[in-house]
Amino acid sequence: MQYRLGHLVLSWKELVALVYVGIAVGMIGIASAQTNNNVVWFSSVGNLDLQVQKLTIQTDNGTLGYPHVIIAASIYNPSQYGGLFITDANYEVFVNSTSVAFTSPLHSEEVAIQDRQILANAPARASLNITFVFALVAAAVPALRDFLSVHNSTSDLVTYVGVTIYLKSSYGRFSLPYCYLQPGNILTSCPPTATPMPNHFGG
C-alpha cells in the first residue's frame, strides 16, 4: 500500500517512520522547553532574598492576650520570573547573650516555632510580605521573661530568626532555609530546634 504526500509516494512503512520522526522531534522540543523552564526556576529560586526587618518579643499578654513574637519579614524576587509558588514558611526564634547562656526548661535557646500557610507567588521584581505574629513556646516564657529583664537593655543580647520557606516545584516540595543573627542581620546557622516542627501546609 502506498500513500501520496505532495509529489512523493510513500509506502506504509515509510509513512509510519515519518510519523515517528515527527513525534520524536516534537518530544525533543517539549523536553527542551521543560528543561529550560527548570533552569529558569532554579536560577530564580537561588536569587530569592528573604529579609527580616524587625523582631519583637512580647513576654506578657499585651494586646493579643498571650505572649508572642512578631517577625516582620519579606521575600524579594529580583528576577523576571513570577512562577515561584510558596506554599508555607516555618518560623523559629532563639534567644541568647554573649555573656550568659539562656536555657529554658526545654534545655534550648528556642523560644518560638510555628508554621504559616502562604499559598502565593513571589512576584517578579517585587517583594512578598510574610510578616507573622505567633505565640511563644509556653514552657519557655517564665525563663525568657527573667532573662530579658536583665539582658534586654544591655548590648550582649543576641537573637536568631530562622525562616524556612517551602516552594512547590515540578519535583515536589522544595525548602529554602534562612537564619539571621541579630543585631546586624547576619546570615548564619540557627541553633538546634528543641520542639517538634509543626506539620507543613501544602504538598
Residue pairs with C-beta under 8 A, 6 or more apart in sequence:
1 11
1 12
2 9
2 10
2 11
2 12
3 9
3 10
3 11
3 12
3 15
4 10
5 15
10 18
34 170
38 170
40 81
41 81
41 83
41 84
41 169
41 170
43 79
43 81
44 77
44 79
44 81
44 83
44 84
45 84
45 167
45 174
45 176
47 77
47 78
47 79
48 75
48 76
48 77
48 84
48 122
48 165
48 176
49 75
49 76
49 77
49 78
50 73
50 74
50 75
50 76
50 163
50 165
50 176
50 178
51 73
51 74
51 75
51 76
51 127
52 71
52 72
52 73
52 161
52 163
52 180
52 182
52 185
53 72
53 73
53 74
54 70
54 71
54 72
55 69
55 70
55 71
55 72
55 93
55 159
55 161
55 182
56 69
56 70
56 72
57 69
57 93
57 95
57 111
57 136
57 144
57 148
57 159
58 64
58 67
58 68
58 69
58 70
59 67
59 136
59 141
59 144
59 145
59 148
60 67
60 145
61 67
62 68
64 133
66 135
67 135
67 136
67 138
67 141
68 112
68 133
68 134
68 135
68 136
69 93
69 111
69 112
69 133
69 134
69 136
70 131
70 132
70 133
71 91
71 93
71 131
71 132
71 133
71 161
71 163
72 131
73 129
73 130
73 131
73 132
73 161
73 163
74 127
74 128
74 129
74 130
74 131
75 86
75 122
75 127
75 128
75 130
75 165
76 126
76 127
77 84
77 122
77 123
77 124
77 125
77 126
77 127
77 128
78 125
79 124
79 125
80 124
80 125
81 124
82 121
82 122
82 123
82 124
83 121
84 121
84 122
84 167
85 119
85 120
85 121
85 167
85 168
86 118
86 119
86 120
86 121
86 122
86 128
86 165
86 166
86 167
86 168
87 117
87 118
87 119
87 166
87 167
87 168
87 173
87 200
87 201
87 202
87 203
88 115
88 116
88 117
88 118
88 119
88 165
88 166
88 200
88 201
88 202
89 115
89 116
89 118
89 130
89 132
89 163
89 164
89 165
89 166
90 113
90 114
90 115
90 116
90 162
90 163
90 164
90 166
90 197
90 198
90 200
91 112
91 113
91 114
91 115
91 116
91 132
91 134
91 161
91 162
91 163
92 110
92 112
92 113
92 160
92 161
92 162
92 163
92 190
92 193
93 110
93 111
93 112
93 113
93 159
93 160
93 161
93 162
94 108
94 109
94 110
94 111
94 159
94 160
94 162
94 190
94 191
95 102
95 109
95 111
95 144
95 147
95 148
95 157
95 158
95 159
95 160
96 102
96 109
96 158
96 159
96 160
96 191
97 147
97 151
97 154
97 156
97 157
97 158
98 156
98 158
99 151
99 156
100 150
100 151
100 156
101 109
102 109
102 143
102 144
102 147
103 109
103 143
104 110
104 111
104 137
104 139
104 140
104 143
104 144
104 194
105 139
105 140
105 143
106 137
106 139
106 140
106 194
106 195
107 194
108 140
108 191
108 192
108 193
108 194
108 195
109 160
109 191
110 137
110 140
110 191
110 193
110 194
110 195
111 136
111 137
111 140
111 141
111 144
112 134
112 135
112 136
112 137
113 137
113 193
113 195
113 197
113 198
114 132
114 134
114 135
114 198
115 197
115 198
115 199
115 200
115 201
116 130
116 132
116 134
117 201
117 202
118 128
118 130
118 165
118 201
119 201
119 202
120 128
121 128
122 128
130 163
130 165
136 144
137 195
148 157
151 157
158 181
158 182
158 183
159 181
159 182
160 179
160 180
160 181
160 182
160 188
160 190
160 191
161 179
161 180
161 182
162 177
162 178
162 179
162 180
162 190
163 177
163 178
163 179
164 175
164 176
164 177
164 178
165 175
165 176
165 178
166 173
166 174
166 175
166 176
166 200
166 202
167 173
167 174
167 175
167 176
168 174
168 202
168 203
173 200
173 202
173 203
178 187
179 187
179 188
179 189
179 190
180 186
180 187
180 188
181 187
181 188
